[in-house]
Structure formats: structure tokens, C-alpha cells
Amino acid sequence: MPTVTNNTKRSRQSGWSWSLLMFSLVIFTAVVVSYFSILFGYNPFLNQRLASLDEKIQEVGRTIPKEDQENLASFYSQLVNAQGLLRNHVASSKIFNIIERNTNQNVSLSSLKLNVREENAEIEAVAQGYESAIQQAEAFRRVPEIREISIGGMQKSEQGGVRFGITIEFSKNTLHSI
């Protein structure tokens, strides 16, 4: 009797491996048939459509005068060049807006030197008092477009105010518009 049990186990094992082999063969056959269907059926169809569209493009190209084609190419070239220039354009008006929005009422600015290469500005200003000068420095320190500021040269002016200078270092790419 033990022999019968052993044969049953073997037949189950051999049936399992046979089923796996048949399943793999069916999947393999489906993949091969799909590949050749695409290669010999769909690929020529796509190539024919592509040739048809190329022909239509050529036909449209023949209807447009040569001079208009050259003008369009020239215009496109100018657009690409303008885009490159704008990408590297320095937007100094952004700086004026930032400084104007954050200037204390009790401070008047007398000069501004903008260094684009180093992305900083030096400002000479006159405040009504030392407290106003410090408040101005703190107002600039809170601006997200400004990475760092330094204040110096504070001295009492003859008109009664406080003269001082502020150096502003802008955050990276603040001066560039795009």
C-alpha cells in the first residue's frame, strides 16, 4: 500500500510541472504572436500613416511662398534670441519695488549702487534718528529676497538726522526676471 501513495505524490508533482510548462508555453506563444502582429501588421500601418502625413506637410510647404517661409524662420530665430536675452535680463525694477515697499517713513535714501555681478546693493540714507536707522535695517532683514544686510557708517549729520549706509546682499537669482 505505501507504493500507491508514493505514485500518487509523483503523479501530482508531475502534473504540476506539466501545467506550469503548458502555461509558460501559452504565454510565450501569445507574446511571440503579439510581437509578429505588431511587427508585420501595425508597424507598416504606422509607416504608411507617417508617409501620408509627411506628404501633406510637403504639400502645405509648397503652397506657402518661399519668402514667407524665410520670414517665418527669421521671426522664429528672433523669438528664440529674445527668449535667451530675457532669461539673462536683470530686472532692476524688482529691486526698486523691494526697497520702496520696505523703506521706513523716517528714512530717506540718498543713493543706491547696484552691483549685478555680485548681486548686492549699497544704499546711503539719512534717518531722523538712530532708532529709525536700526528699524530700517531690521525691515530689510525681514525681506525674503534679501539674504544678508550690513549697516555701517552711522554718524550724526549737520541737519540733525543720522547718516548711515546699508549693504544688501540679495538672494540668488533675485535680480533675474525669469
Buried (B, 14 or more C-beta within 10 A) or exposed (E): EEEEEEEEEEEEEEEEEEEEEEEEEEEEEEEEEEEEEEEEEEEEEEEEEEEEEEEEEEEEEEEEEEEEEEEEEEEEEEEEEEEEEEEEEBBBEBBEEBBEEBBBEBBEBEEBEBEEEEBBBBBBBBBBEEEBBBBBBEBBEEBEBBBEBEBEEEEEEEEEBBBBBBBBBBEEEBBBEE
